[in-house]
Amino acid sequence: MNREIRWGIVGPGRIAERVVEDFAVVDGARAVAVGSRSQQRAEDFAGRHGLDRAYGSYADLLADPDVDVLYISTPHPQHHAVALAAVRAGKALLVEKAFTATVAGATEVVELARERGVFVMEAMWTRFQPAVVRLRELIADGAIGEVRSVQADLGVQREFDPSDRLFARELGGGALLDLGVYVVSFAQMLLGTPDTVSAAGSLFPTGVDAEASLLLGYADGRSATLMTSLRNALPGQARVFGTTGWIDVPPRFHHPQTIVLHREDAEPETISRPPLGAGYAHELIEVTECLRAGRTESAVMPPSDTLAVQTVLEDAAAQLGVTFAEDAAVL
């Protein structure tokens, strides 16, 4: 596929407003269409960002033959139904985190995509930030020895509002799916899939998680200690501990511009790697390059990692007494 990769935006919300602007710095890719359940909202979005077409339904966007790949940024429980329909329509997918509301939903999407040979990737932009890419290179080169532990936190203070999506269980609200996905994905990226998950936290009156502390355990003694919250602000930092040093990822770790390498008998080394555009460009580039190469999965953010992260999130939520369901009525 050597021609321009044409993108459609499913759900013109807050994140989509920021992501679509980064197409300006992505070679060979362009956002051409948007779909919303409101024709007016779609037209407004298309007008602001210079898109060619605006659809008043997701189904109409999925039926557009001149769209190659879709970016799904609807609320979490709506990802599942839209993604399944898109895969059946042969559209490649970049699905905003959290990938779905349930492990079962994520598994169904991934299995269908693999069966149909359709590209699917979770939009975990953290893994593609140049500073995080450098962190992984340093670890692979043995800069801090064997990684034994990861710490990460991400939290914001939000006034409880039962009408807000963040606090609505039917819309996949709560800290874990919105913010906890970052800390879990960061730990899974470096340590792999944990053998045990222990969670403690509290709930909002609507039944979604307000805060959670997670301990991920591994059979060989490695661990990750993770925190997320909508009840109180957290620094948003991460630290990776190895047998011969550690790496600090200053706030906010999920889209950092610098990391600090600490090694035995050496001064701390600050390494700067600013992102392209607002930072979303890197995941857009990854999808574009994968499609040009004919790949159906990203090696950096493979579906297997998405399923592992989704499993940890669901396990932790269940320990807090929270369950979610997919929204089959979105289409």
C-alpha positions in Angstrom: 0.0 0.0 0.0 2.0 3.0 -1.3 -0.7 5.5 -1.6 -1.9 7.9 1.1 -3.5 6.1 4.1 -6.9 7.6 4.6 -8.3 7.8 8.2 -11.8 8.1 9.6 -12.5 9.4 13.1 -15.2 7.5 15.1 -16.4 9.8 17.9 -15.4 13.5 17.7 -14.7 13.9 21.3 -12.0 15.6 23.4 -9.2 13.2 22.6 -10.1 13.1 18.9 -9.8 16.9 18.8 -6.2 16.6 19.8 -5.2 13.5 17.9 -6.5 14.7 14.6 -4.2 17.8 14.7 -1.1 15.5 14.7 -1.9 14.3 11.2 -0.2 17.5 10.1 3.2 16.0 11.0 2.5 12.4 9.7 3.8 11.7 6.2 1.5 9.7 3.9 -1.6 9.8 6.1 -4.6 12.1 6.3 -7.9 12.2 8.2 -10.6 12.4 5.6 -13.9 11.6 7.4 -15.6 11.7 10.8 -18.6 9.8 12.2 -20.8 10.8 15.1 -24.3 10.0 16.3 -25.0 13.7 15.7 -24.8 15.0 12.1 -24.2 18.5 13.4 -21.4 17.5 15.7 -19.7 15.6 12.9 -20.0 18.6 10.6 -18.6 20.9 13.2 -15.6 18.6 13.7 -15.0 18.2 10.0 -15.2 22.0 9.5 -12.7 22.7 12.3 -10.2 20.2 11.0 -10.6 20.3 7.2 -12.1 16.8 6.8 -13.8 15.9 3.5 -16.8 14.1 4.8 -19.0 14.1 8.0 -21.4 11.3 8.8 -24.3 11.3 11.3 -23.9 7.7 12.2 -20.9 5.4 12.8 -22.4 2.8 10.3 -22.2 5.3 7.5 -18.6 6.0 8.2 -17.8 2.3 8.3 -19.4 2.0 4.9 -17.2 4.7 3.3 -15.0 2.8 0.7 -12.5 5.6 0.7 -11.5 5.1 4.4 -8.6 2.7 5.1 -8.3 2.9 8.9 -10.5 4.0 11.7 -9.5 5.7 15.0 -12.1 4.8 17.6 -12.4 7.4 20.5 -16.0 6.7 21.8 -16.5 5.8 25.5 -14.9 2.5 26.4 -18.1 0.2 26.3 -18.8 1.4 22.7 -15.4 0.3 21.3 -16.4 -3.4 21.1 -19.4 -3.2 18.8 -17.8 -0.5 16.5 -14.6 -2.5 16.3 -16.3 -5.7 15.4 -18.3 -4.0 12.7 -15.2 -2.2 11.4 -13.2 -5.5 11.2 -16.1 -7.1 9.3 -15.9 -4.1 6.9 -12.2 -4.7 6.4 -11.2 -1.4 8.1 -7.9 -1.3 10.0 -8.2 0.0 13.5 -6.6 2.2 16.1 -8.7 1.8 19.2 -8.4 4.3 22.1 -7.4 3.0 25.5 -8.9 1.2 27.3 -9.4 -1.1 24.3 -12.8 -2.3 25.5 -14.8 -2.5 28.7 -14.3 -6.2 29.2 -11.7 -8.9 28.6 -14.3 -10.9 26.7 -15.0 -8.0 24.4 -11.3 -7.4 23.7 -10.8 -11.1 23.0 -13.6 -11.2 20.5 -12.3 -8.2 18.6 -8.7 -9.5 18.5 -9.8 -13.0 17.5 -11.9 -11.7 14.7 -9.2 -9.3 13.5 -6.7 -12.2 13.4 -9.2 -14.4 11.6 -9.8 -11.8 9.0 -6.2 -10.6 8.7 -7.2 -7.0 9.7 -4.8 -4.7 11.5 -5.9 -3.7 15.1 -3.9 -1.8 17.7 -4.7 -0.1 21.0 -3.9 3.6 21.1 -1.4 3.4 23.9 0.6 6.5 22.9 3.0 6.0 25.8 4.8 3.2 24.1 5.7 5.3 21.1 7.0 8.4 22.9 10.6 8.9 21.9 11.7 9.1 25.6 10.0 5.8 26.3 11.5 4.2 23.2 14.9 5.3 24.5 14.1 3.9 28.0 13.4 0.5 26.4 16.6 0.7 24.4 18.6 1.4 27.5 17.0 -1.5 29.3 17.6 -3.9 26.4 21.3 -2.8 26.4 21.6 -3.7 30.1 22.0 -0.2 31.3 20.4 -1.0 34.7 20.9 -4.7 34.7 17.8 -7.0 35.1 14.6 -5.1 35.7 13.1 -6.3 39.0 10.5 -3.7 39.9 8.4 -0.9 38.5 6.5 1.9 40.3 4.0 4.2 38.6 1.2 6.5 39.5 -1.4 8.6 37.7 -4.2 10.4 39.2 -6.3 13.6 39.0 -8.8 15.2 41.4 -12.3 15.3 39.9 -15.4 16.6 41.7 -18.0 13.8 41.8 -20.6 14.4 39.2 -23.0 11.5 38.5 -23.9 13.0 35.1 -20.2 13.0 33.9 -19.0 10.0 31.8 -16.0 9.5 34.2 -18.5 8.5 37.0 -21.0 6.5 35.0 -20.6 2.7 35.1 -22.6 2.2 31.9 -20.0 4.4 30.1 -17.0 2.6 31.6 -16.2 5.3 34.1 -13.8 5.1 37.0 -10.0 5.5 37.5 -8.9 2.1 36.2 -10.1 2.2 32.6 -9.3 5.9 32.1 -6.0 6.3 34.0 -5.1 2.9 35.5 -4.6 1.5 32.0 -1.5 3.7 31.7 0.2 2.4 34.8 -0.7 -1.2 34.1 0.4 -1.0 30.5 3.7 0.6 31.5 4.4 -2.2 33.9 3.3 -4.9 31.5 5.6 -3.5 28.8 8.6 -3.9 31.1 7.8 -6.9 33.2 5.4 -8.9 31.1 2.1 -10.4 32.3 1.9 -10.8 36.1 1.1 -14.1 37.9 -0.9 -12.3 40.6 -2.9 -9.1 41.0 -3.9 -7.6 44.3 -6.0 -4.5 44.5 -7.2 -2.1 47.2 -9.3 1.0 46.7 -12.6 2.8 47.0 -15.7 3.5 45.0 -17.9 6.5 44.0 -21.6 6.3 44.8 -22.3 5.3 41.2 -20.4 2.1 41.7 -17.2 2.9 39.7 -13.7 2.9 41.2 -12.5 6.2 42.7 -9.0 5.0 43.4 -7.0 1.9 43.2 -3.6 0.6 44.4 -2.3 -2.5 42.6 0.5 -4.9 43.4 1.4 -7.1 40.5 3.4 -10.2 41.4 5.6 -12.5 39.4 6.7 -16.0 40.2 10.4 -15.1 40.2 9.9 -12.3 42.7 9.6 -9.3 40.4 6.8 -6.8 41.2 5.0 -3.6 40.2 3.4 -1.2 42.6 0.9 1.0 40.8 -1.6 3.7 41.9 -4.4 5.5 40.1 -7.1 7.9 41.2 -9.9 10.2 40.3 -10.3 11.2 43.9 -6.9 12.9 44.4 -4.1 14.2 42.2 -1.0 12.0 41.9 2.5 13.1 40.6 2.2 11.0 37.5 5.8 9.6 37.7 7.4 6.2 37.1 10.5 4.5 38.2 12.1 1.4 36.8 14.5 -0.5 39.2 17.2 -2.8 37.9 19.9 -4.8 39.6 22.6 -2.2 38.7 20.6 1.0 38.6 17.3 2.6 37.9 15.5 5.0 35.5 13.2 7.8 36.6 10.4 8.9 34.3 9.4 12.4 35.6 5.8 13.6 35.4 3.9 12.9 33.4 5.4 9.5 32.7 2.7 8.5 30.1 4.0 11.2 27.7 7.4 12.2 29.0 10.0 14.3 27.3 12.9 13.3 29.5 14.1 10.3 31.5 16.9 10.2 34.1 19.3 7.2 34.1 20.9 6.3 37.5 23.8 3.9 37.4 26.3 2.7 40.1 29.3 5.0 40.5 28.0 7.4 37.9 26.3 10.8 37.9 22.6 10.8 37.0 22.2 11.2 33.2 19.2 13.2 31.9 18.1 12.2 28.5 15.7 14.3 26.5 13.6 13.1 23.6 10.8 15.5 22.7 7.8 14.1 20.8 6.7 15.0 17.3 3.7 17.3 17.3 1.6 16.8 20.5 2.9 13.2 20.9 0.0 11.4 19.2 1.8 11.4 15.9 4.0 8.5 16.9 1.2 6.0 17.2 -0.3 7.3 13.9 3.0 6.8 12.2 3.2 3.2 13.6 -0.2 2.3 12.2 0.6 3.9 8.9 3.9 2.1 8.6 2.4 -1.2 9.6 -0.3 -0.9 6.9 2.3 0.0 4.3 4.3 -3.1 5.3 1.2 -5.3 5.2 1.5 -6.1 8.9 -1.7 -6.9 10.9 -0.2 -6.3 14.3 2.3 -3.9 15.9 5.4 -5.3 17.5 5.4 -2.4 19.9 1.8 -2.6 21.0 0.6 -6.1 20.0 -2.9 -7.3 20.7 -1.5 -9.9 23.1 -0.3 -7.1 25.4 -3.6 -5.4 25.2 -5.4 -8.6 26.3 -2.9 -9.0 29.2 -3.5 -5.4 30.3 -7.2 -5.7 30.0 -7.1 -8.9 32.1 -5.2 -7.1 34.9 -7.7 -4.2 34.9 -10.7 -6.5 35.0 -9.2 -8.5 37.8 -8.4 -5.4 39.8 -11.9 -3.9 39.2 -13.6 -7.2 40.3 -11.6 -7.1 43.6 -13.0 -3.7 44.2 -16.5 -4.9 43.3 -16.8 -3.2 39.9 -17.9 -4.9 36.7 -18.5 -3.4 33.3 -20.5 -4.4 30.2 -20.1 -3.7 26.5 -22.6 -1.5 24.8 -24.1 -3.5 21.9 -26.6 -0.8 21.0 -24.1 1.8 19.8 -24.6 1.0 16.1 
